[in-house]
Amino acid sequence: MKNTITTSCFLTLTMLVSAQTFDHSQIKLFRFGSMENEKPAVEYPDGKRLDVSKFGEDYSESFFAKDGIKRLQSWLAINAVKCPLVNSTERMASCVARPSKIVAIGLNYVAHVKERNTTANIPKEPIIFMKATTALCGPFDNTVIPKGSQKTDWQVELAVIIGKNASYVSGAEALDYVAG
C-alpha cells in the first residue's frame, strides 16, 4: 500500500447554465461564505455575483437530482433583481454542498507519474480511489495535512459533478448525467 494521502483543495466548479436575466446567456454556480456557513450564489459573465440563498436550496445532490438548475433559472427570471450582491472579497467555498462521495483518479497522466520520481510503471488502467467528503474545501482554503504525513498530494485538475443517479450508463449517454 502506498504511503500517500491526498487531500483535495477542490477547485470551484464552473457550471455554465443558460440564464434568462440581465440579458446574459450563461451563469456560473458557486458557493461563498465563512466555513460551515456557506451559501449558494451565481456569477454572470460580466462578473456580477448574486447571493441566491433565498432560492431555498444549496447546491447539493438533491438540488441536481431534482432539476435544480432549471428551477433556479426560472426563479432568477423573477427574483434576480431582489438578490443581494456578493462581494468579490468573500471566501470562495467548496463547489458543492455535502456530496455523498468523492471519487478520485490517481496517476492519471504521464507527467504526474514522472513527477513522483518513482520507478512505478505507468498504470494500464486508472487508479480509482475514494476520498472522505470532509476533504472537500474551497479553492483558497488551507489544506489540512494529517499529523505524520510523509507525502501529501493536494492537486485537482478537473472536477465533475454528476447531476443524477446513474448506473451502467453508455458512453453516448454519459454527458446527460453530468451537471457541470
Secondary structure, DSSP 8 states (H G I E B T S, - for coil): ----EE---------EE---STT-S-EEEEEESSTT--EEEEE-TTS-EEE-GGGS--SSHHHHHTTHHHHHHHHHHHHGGGS-B--TTS-B--SSSS-S-EEEEES-SHHHHHHTT------SS-EEEEE-GGG---TTS-----TT-S-EE---S----B-S--SS--TTTGGGGB--
